Amino acid sequence: MSTDVHHTECNGLRVTWRRDPTRQQILVVGIDAISDRSAVVTLAPGDHLDLVQARQRWPQLAPLWNAIRHDFWTGALTVWTDSA
């Protein structure tokens, strides 16, 4: 999986995230509503939360955090399988 920016959609929300390869973390950059692209969560430029912090701060978004985890592992396993 590359360190490019990724997007995951769930329950009308779209989260922008990236993988920090140095710490092996998923970093949440922001969350927008899909319908009108309005910001639901805005972080300062260069700021981010890791997935654990995001889960703790917004537990009501658990389906979104689970979808990110799924996308992350699906991508990681695809890269691992392709390189084997």
N, C-alpha and C positions, 0 to 999 in steps of 0.2 A: 504494500500500500504506500502510495506516495505521500508527501507532506502537502499536497495541494489542498485547496479549500474544497470542502464537501458540503452537500446540502441533504438534509433528511426531512421528509414531510410526514406529518401524522396529525390527525384530528384537526385539520384546518390551520395548522402551524407549520412553518418552515424554519428549521434551525440551520445556521451556518456554523460549521465546525472544521477543525483541522487536527491533525495528529502531530504531537510534539515527539519527534523521534529520539530526542536526547533523554527524555524522562518517560517515554512510553505512555503518554497520557493523551486523552481526547480533550481538546480545548474548545469550549463553546465560545463563539464569537458574537452571536446575536440571534434573536428569534423574531420572526415577522409573521403576520397573519397572511395566509395565502390569498384570501379574497381581495384584499386591497393593498397588500404589501406594507401595511402600517407596522411600525415597530412595536413589538410586545415587550421585548427586553432589549435595551440598548446599553452596550458597554463602551467605554471610552476607547478611542483608537489605540491599538496595541495592548488593550486590556483583554482579559479573558478569564473564564472560570474553567477548572477541570470538571469532568463529568460528575465526580463525587460532590464537589461544591455545588454544582447546579442542582443535583438531586436533593441536597440538603436545603438549599434556598427556595426551591420551587417543587416540593414533593407532589403537588397536584398535577405536575406535568410528567409523571412517571411513564405513561405510554410513549411520550416523545423521547425520553432518555433511553427507554428500552429499544426503541427503533434505531437510535444512533448506535447503541451497542451492537445491534444486529447488523447494521450496515458496516460498521467497523470490522467485525469478525468475518463477515462474508467477504469483504475486500481483502483482509489479511490472509484468509485461507485460500482465496483465489491466487494471490501472488505466491504464496508458499507452494501451492500445488503446481502452478505453472513453472516454478523454478526447480522443481524436483526432477 
